[in-house]
Amino acid sequence: MAHDFHDPAELSRTAVLAAVEARLLATFGEPSGRAAVTFLGADRIEVLRFGPDGAGLVRYVTLGMSAAPMTDPTAVVADPVRGPRTELVLTVRGGRDDVLRTLATFAATPQVEGLVVAPGASLDLGSPLWAGAPFTSVLTGEPGGLVPDLELPEPAEPVRFLPLLPMTPNEAAHKRVHGAAELEERWLRHGTDLRDPERRGVPLG
């Protein structure tokens, strides 16, 4: 059931997350699993698992990151209403459930480190995204593809659902030098399946 907001005063953590969850269920159906992770100094983050679907794809989506807007770390006072709100979506063929903690870690970074996570940014775990993964970081993609933006009452910004694109250490280094657009163009040119949990890094020569 969708949640209709009529008043910015309704932008409580509970109301926003109920609306986000409703949007996810309307998009993907009932979750096939969920887990909650709490970090010191941060609100609880849940990760919902959807699938596998007919193509064997499993989607992991954070729930909790969008409860509050992300704040520019240089701001003197955090605005409780204005600012970008996001949740993160990772699609893996066959699924890798030990990625749950990784996703919760990424989702908690705005609270813990004061980062604003935006399309084109890198999130680096510094260790494999899941056991045995060839990836240690992700590129955040553009919103609106899998899950439509969730509008909130003005002056709040909509909740955007950002896809996470796993990067090998070499790809991450290439992206730092040449930018996200160049790496994405290279993936496209080589027909890279970014949902393959065991894919090799794209040729960077």
C-alpha positions as CSV (number, residue, x, y, z in Angstrom):
1,M,0.0,0.0,0.0
2,A,1.4,3.4,-0.9
3,H,1.8,6.1,1.7
4,D,0.4,9.5,0.8
5,F,2.1,12.4,2.5
6,H,0.1,15.5,3.0
7,D,2.4,17.5,5.4
8,P,6.1,17.8,5.8
9,A,5.6,17.2,9.5
10,E,4.8,13.6,8.5
11,L,8.4,13.1,7.4
12,S,9.1,11.0,10.4
13,R,11.7,8.2,10.1
14,T,8.9,5.6,10.4
15,A,6.7,7.2,7.8
16,V,9.5,7.7,5.2
17,L,10.7,4.1,5.6
18,A,7.2,2.7,5.4
19,A,6.8,4.5,2.1
20,V,10.1,3.3,0.9
21,E,9.3,-0.3,1.8
22,A,5.9,0.0,0.0
23,R,7.7,1.3,-3.1
24,L,10.1,-1.7,-3.0
25,L,7.3,-4.2,-2.5
26,A,5.4,-2.6,-5.4
27,T,8.5,-2.9,-7.6
28,F,9.9,-6.3,-6.7
29,G,7.1,-8.1,-4.8
30,E,7.6,-9.7,-1.3
31,P,11.2,-9.9,-0.1
32,S,12.8,-13.4,0.2
33,G,14.8,-12.3,3.2
34,R,15.8,-9.4,5.4
35,A,18.5,-8.6,7.9
36,A,19.2,-5.6,10.2
37,V,22.6,-4.2,11.1
38,T,23.3,-1.5,13.7
39,F,26.6,0.4,13.9
40,L,27.7,2.5,16.8
41,G,26.5,6.0,16.5
42,A,24.1,5.2,13.6
43,D,20.5,4.3,13.2
44,R,19.6,0.7,12.3
45,I,19.9,-0.2,8.6
46,E,18.0,-3.1,7.2
47,V,18.8,-4.9,3.9
48,L,16.0,-6.6,2.0
49,R,16.6,-9.4,-0.4
50,F,14.3,-9.9,-3.5
51,G,14.5,-12.9,-5.8
52,P,16.0,-14.8,-7.4
53,D,13.8,-13.8,-10.3
54,G,13.3,-15.9,-13.5
55,A,16.7,-14.8,-14.7
56,G,18.4,-15.9,-11.4
57,L,18.9,-12.3,-10.4
58,V,18.9,-11.4,-6.7
59,R,18.5,-7.8,-5.6
60,Y,19.6,-6.4,-2.3
61,V,18.2,-3.1,-1.2
62,T,19.0,-1.0,1.9
63,L,16.2,0.3,4.0
64,G,17.0,3.1,6.5
65,M,19.5,5.3,4.7
66,S,16.8,7.6,3.5
67,A,15.2,8.2,6.9
68,A,17.2,11.4,7.1
69,P,18.6,13.7,4.4
70,M,22.3,13.5,3.8
71,T,24.1,16.7,5.0
72,D,27.1,18.5,3.6
73,P,29.8,17.8,6.2
74,T,30.8,21.5,6.0
75,A,27.3,22.7,7.0
76,V,27.2,24.3,10.5
77,V,23.7,23.0,11.2
78,A,22.1,19.9,9.7
79,D,18.8,20.6,7.9
80,P,16.3,18.0,9.1
81,V,14.2,18.1,5.9
82,R,16.3,19.4,3.0
83,G,19.0,17.4,1.3
84,P,19.4,14.2,-0.8
85,R,17.9,11.0,0.4
86,T,18.9,7.6,-1.1
87,E,18.8,3.9,-0.7
88,L,21.2,1.5,-2.4
89,V,20.4,-1.4,-4.8
90,L,22.8,-4.2,-5.7
91,T,21.9,-6.9,-8.2
92,V,23.9,-10.1,-8.2
93,R,23.2,-13.2,-10.4
94,G,22.7,-16.1,-8.0
95,G,22.9,-14.0,-4.9
96,R,25.6,-13.5,-2.3
97,D,24.0,-13.1,1.1
98,D,27.2,-12.2,2.9
99,V,27.0,-8.9,1.0
100,L,24.4,-7.8,3.5
101,R,26.8,-6.3,6.0
102,T,28.8,-4.6,3.2
103,L,25.6,-2.8,2.0
104,A,24.7,-1.8,5.5
105,T,28.2,-0.4,6.0
106,F,27.8,1.7,2.8
107,A,24.3,2.8,3.8
108,A,25.6,4.0,7.2
109,T,28.5,6.1,5.8
110,P,26.4,9.4,5.6
111,Q,25.6,9.0,9.3
112,V,29.0,7.7,10.4
113,E,31.4,9.7,8.1
114,G,29.2,12.6,7.0
115,L,29.5,11.6,3.4
116,V,26.9,12.6,0.7
117,V,26.5,9.6,-1.6
118,A,25.7,10.7,-5.1
119,P,25.7,9.1,-8.6
120,G,29.3,8.7,-9.9
121,A,30.8,8.4,-6.4
122,S,32.9,5.4,-5.3
123,L,32.3,3.5,-2.0
124,D,35.3,1.5,-1.0
125,L,35.1,-1.3,1.5
126,G,38.9,-2.0,1.4
127,S,38.2,-5.8,1.4
128,P,36.1,-8.1,-0.8
129,L,32.4,-7.1,-1.0
130,W,31.5,-10.7,-0.2
131,A,33.6,-13.8,0.6
132,G,35.9,-14.4,-2.4
133,A,34.6,-11.5,-4.4
134,P,37.1,-9.9,-7.0
135,F,35.6,-6.5,-6.1
136,T,36.4,-4.2,-3.1
137,S,34.4,-1.2,-4.1
138,V,31.4,0.0,-6.0
139,L,30.4,2.8,-8.3
140,T,27.1,4.4,-7.6
141,G,25.0,4.6,-10.8
142,E,22.2,6.9,-11.8
143,P,18.8,6.5,-10.1
144,G,15.4,5.9,-11.8
145,G,16.2,2.7,-13.7
146,L,15.1,-0.2,-11.5
147,V,13.1,1.7,-8.8
148,P,11.3,5.0,-9.6
149,D,12.1,8.0,-7.3
150,L,9.8,8.3,-4.3
151,E,8.4,11.8,-4.0
152,L,8.2,13.3,-0.6
153,P,6.3,16.6,0.3
154,E,8.2,19.9,-0.4
155,P,10.7,21.0,0.6
156,A,12.0,17.5,1.1
157,E,13.8,15.9,-1.9
158,P,12.6,12.6,-3.3
159,V,14.1,9.3,-2.2
160,R,16.4,8.0,-5.0
161,F,17.4,4.4,-5.4
162,L,21.0,4.2,-6.6
163,P,22.3,1.1,-8.2
164,L,25.7,-0.2,-7.0
165,L,28.1,-1.4,-9.7
166,P,31.0,-3.5,-8.3
167,M,34.5,-2.5,-9.3
168,T,37.7,-4.5,-9.3
169,P,40.7,-2.6,-7.6
170,N,42.1,-1.9,-11.1
171,E,38.8,-0.5,-12.3
172,A,38.5,1.7,-9.2
173,A,41.9,3.1,-9.8
174,H,41.1,3.7,-13.4
175,K,37.9,5.5,-12.4
176,R,39.8,7.8,-9.9
177,V,42.1,8.9,-12.8
178,H,39.6,9.0,-15.7
179,G,36.2,9.5,-14.1
180,A,33.1,7.4,-13.8
181,A,31.7,8.2,-17.3
182,E,34.9,6.8,-19.0
183,L,34.7,3.5,-17.0
184,E,31.0,3.1,-17.7
185,E,31.6,3.7,-21.4
186,R,34.4,1.0,-21.3
187,W,32.0,-1.5,-19.6
188,L,29.4,-0.8,-22.2
189,R,31.8,-1.2,-25.1
190,H,33.0,-4.6,-23.8
191,G,29.5,-5.8,-23.0
192,T,30.4,-6.2,-19.4
193,D,27.8,-8.1,-17.2
194,L,28.0,-6.0,-14.0
195,R,25.6,-8.5,-12.3
196,D,28.1,-11.4,-12.7
197,P,29.6,-12.1,-9.3
198,E,32.7,-13.6,-10.8
199,R,33.3,-11.4,-13.8
200,R,36.8,-10.4,-14.7
201,G,37.9,-6.7,-14.8
202,V,37.3,-4.9,-18.1
203,P,40.4,-4.4,-20.2
204,L,41.9,-1.0,-19.3
205,G,44.8,-0.7,-21.8
